[in-house]
Amino acid sequence: MPQRLQKILSAHGVASRRKSEELIASGRVKVNGSVASIGQSADADKDIIEVDGKRLKPQAKLYFALYKPKGYVSTVADKFALRKVTDLVREKVYPVGRLDADAEGLLIMTNDGDFANRVMHPRYGVEKVYVVKLERPVSRADLESLGKGIVIDGVRTFARGKFLSADRLHVEIVVQEGRHKIVKRIFRELGSYVRHLVRTRIGPVTLSGLRPGRYRPLGVAEIGFFNGRVSQRLQKGDQGFVQE
């Protein structure tokens, strides 16, 4: 997956991004035998990248399942956050998608950009499962409407859900997209608010065996599921499961 050269050099531990820009500007970096320029992109898995005549070693691909605790942010761009999910994993990996600071649950962490895209891009239709506690109950008809699709910001969004409690305040919901705060926005459209949210599953990956703040490597079958992913988008009229 093409990335800016300074980002690649930084990820490989050559230097900080700023220092990497200086290396590029001074002509010390080559891509496929040609001197690189500022702003140039490359693919670390396919291109030959050299610094002072020494080729960068291929970076080992890493894949983890993390149980994000409440209070941690999952955006690495927040320079002022005191607690980031990247601080919980010893390896240099990044979160696939986001969970709000007040939410908890499953995050996949990796340094493989192509893999991350297959997990998150809507065209692959990967299921993401959440358990939510609502401020006020929703009806059976509300959940059935998710299978027919509801419009959020001009885009029809499909989901399916089931009640987990008799008071209809605890709901499991399945979505296949990763738009910002999509679960909270779905229930807002249904006239309620999410008080607590836990993501319990992404594709075949679950929280099984994990405690908040802990992580584990993904298994071969889990990685293979995403690498061989074929789109299975929910379609209009798929009402899914709705149980009282």
N, C-alpha and C positions, 0 to 999 in steps of 0.2 A: 504494500500500500504506500503510494508516494507521500512523502513528508518533507517539510523544509529541512535542509541539511543541518542547520544549527540544532534542530530538535533531535535529529538522528545522532549527531555527535554527543549531545548532552545525555541522551538515553543510553549511549554506549560508554559513558563515563570518561569521555575524552576531555571535556571541559564544560563550564557553564554555557548557557546559550549565548550570553554576551561575549565570552571569550572565544566561543566557537565561531561567531561572526568575524571576530578579529583574525582567526586562523584562515577563514575563507577569504577575507579581504586581502590578506597578505600573500595569497596564492599558494598556500601550503596544503590545500585540499584539492583532490582530483576525483572526478567521477568518470568511470570508464575510460581512463587515460587522459581526460581533458581537464584543465584547470577550472575549478568551480567558481561560481560568482554568487554574490549576495542575493538572496531571494530564490535561489535555485532549489528545486525539489528533486528527490531521488527515492528509490525503493531499496531499502536496506537488505531485502531478501533477494533482489535480482541484480542490482547494480554493484559494480566494483568501486568501493569508496576507499580512498587512501588519504592518510594524513602523514605528511613528511615521508612519503614512500612506503608507509606501513598500512596494509589493508585492515580494515575493521573486521573483527571476527563476527560471524553470524551470531545474533542474539538468541539465546534459548527462549522458546515460547513457554510462557507460564500461564496457568489457568487455576483459579481458586474460587471457592464458594465461601463468602463471608457473611456472618450474622451481624449486620450493622445494629449497634445499640442506638437508642434515642440519644439526642444531643450531639451526634456526629454529622458533619456535612459530607456530602458525596460529590461535591464539585471541587476539583483541584485548583480551579481558577480563583477561589476565594483566599486572597493572601492574608486576610485578617482573622480567619477562623482559627480558633484555638484547638479544636479537635476535628481532625479530618480522618476519613476512612483509610486513607493511604498510610496513616500512622499506625494502623492496627496490623498491617501485613509487612513482614520484614523484607520481602522482595520488592523490586521496583515494578509495580503493576498499577493499573488505573481502573476505576469503576466503569462498568458498562451500564450506562443510564444513571438515573438518580433516584434517591429516596430523600424526602424532606428531612430536615433536622429533627422534627418532632415525630417522625415515623421510624419504624424499625423493620428488621427482616433481611431477606436474602438480597445480596449483591454479588454479581459475578465480577471478579477482578482478573485482569489480563494485561499483557503487553502486546497482544496480537490484534492489530486494528481490523483486519479482514474478519476475524472471528467475532469481534465485538459488533461489527456491522451485521453479521448474520443473526446475532442474538437480538439486536434492537430494531433493525429496519422493518417497517410494517409489511413489506412485500413477502417476508418470510413467515409471517403469521405465527410467531412463537407465543404460546400461551404464558401469561403472567397472572398468578393467582394471589389475591389479597384477602385477608380477613379484617373486616372493619367493625368498629363500634360506632353507632350513629347517635346523633343528638335526639332524634325522634324517629319513630318507626316509619318504614315505607310499606306499601301494600304489595300484595301478590301481583296485582295488575302493573304496578311500577316495575317489578322485576321482569315481567313478561314483555314489557315495552322495550327492554334492552335488546332482546333478541330481534326485534323488528327495526332497531336502530333509533337513536336520538341524535338530534343535530346539535353539535357544539362548535361554535365559531365557524359555522357554515359547512362543517364536515360531518357526515353521518357516521356515528360511532356505534359499533356493535359490541355487545357483551352478553354475559349470562351470569346468573347468580342463584344462590339458594340461602334460605334462612337457617341460621345456626341456633336460634333461640326462639322460644314461644312468644316473647315480647316483640319480635321482629326488629330488635335493635342490633343484633349481631348477624352479619351477612358475609358470605363468601362470594367474591366476584371474580370473574375471569375476563381478561381483556387481551387483545392481541396487538396493542400499539403502546408506544411509550411517550405520548405527548405529555407536556409538563402538567403535573397535578391532575392527570386525566381521571383518576378514580374519585378524587374529591369533587371535581367538576361534574362528573356523572351524577353523584348523589345530590349536588346542589341543584341540578336540573330537575331532580325528582322531589325537591322540596325539603331536603334534610341536609345535615352537615356531618362530616366525619370527625369524630372525637379522637379516635385512635385507629392506627393503620399498621398492619404487619404484612409484608410480602412473604408468602410461604413457599412459592414455587416459581421457577422460570424454566419452561420446557420440562425436561425430566429431573432438573436439579431442585432439591428440596433443602429444608433446614434440618433434616434428620441428623441427629448426633451433634448438632452445634449449639453452643450457648452464646449469648450476646458477647460480641468482641472476639470470638474465636473464628478460625477459618480452616479449610481443608483443601487439598488438591482435588480438582475434578477428575473423575475416573475416565478411562479410555472410552467407554460407551457414552458417557455424557458429552465428551468432546466430539465424538463421532456423530452424535445426534445433530449438533449444530453445523458441523462441517458438511454434512450431507443433507441439509435442510431443504425441503421443497415447500413452497407456499401452501398453506392450508387456511386461508382467511375465512373468518366467519362471513356468511352471506345473509342477505336480507331474508327474514323469515325463520332463521335458525333460533328458536326460542331457548335452546339449551335446557338446563335443568332448573326448575323452580319448585321448591318444596316448602311446605308449611310444617 
